[in-house]
């Protein structure tokens, strides 16, 4: 039996040093429950990550800020349309 289909908004980005992608970021916002956000990351080049931690951490923070800003916009839009938070 088929379960319930979920609608999600997905975002992705990566921290790049030179031509090398060092850490990749993914986020999912569940549109049926906008409070539900998953953010994951994975390091694709450990040596470059260690050499550039400050830059990579700043990129991760920027990505998270973008995700939460979009989530806030979606919640505000839902509230103006009379939906539940």
N, C-alpha and C positions, 0 to 999 in steps of 0.2 A: 504494500500500500504506500502510495506517495505521501511524503510528509508535507509540511507547510513550506511554501516557497517564501524565501526572505529576500527583501530588496535591501541592498547595501550600497554605500558610496565608498569607493576605494581610492586611496591616494598612494603614490609612491614617488620616491626620489632617491638620490644617492650622493654621498660625499665623495668628491673627486679631488685627487692630488695629481696635478699634471694631467696625463692622459689615463691615469689609473683610477678605477672606481674602488674605493677603500671600504666604505660601509654603505649598505643599502637599507632603505627605510620603507616600511609599508604600514598603512593604517586603514582600518575599516570602521565605518560608522554605520550602525544598524538603524535603518530608517524607521523601523517599527518601534524602536526604543532609542531615541537619540542620546540618552545618557550612556548607552553602551558603545564604547570606543575601544578598539584594540590597536595598539601600536607595537610593531616588532621591528627588529633590526638584526642584521647579520654582517659580520666583518668578512670581507672577501680577500683582504691582504693584511695579515697580522703584523708583518714588519713595518709596512707603511703606516698602519694604525698607531703602532707604538711610537713612531717617529713624529707623528702629527696629531697627537691626542687632543691638544687644545683646539685645533682647527676642526677636527672631527666632532668633538663634543659641542662646539658652537653650532656646527651644521645640524646636529641632532636636535639641539634646542630650537633652532629656527624651524625645522620640520614639525616638531611637536607644537610650536606656537601656531603654525599654519593650520594644522589639524584641529586644534582647539578653537581657533578663530572661525573655521568653517562650521564646526559643531555648534558654536554659539549663534552663528547666523541662522543655521537650520532650526535651532530651538526657538529663536526670536520669531522667525517666519511662521513656524507652527503655532506659536502662541497668538500671533496676530490673526491667524486664520481660525482661531477658536479650538485648536487641538490641545491635547494634554501635553504637559512637559515631561 
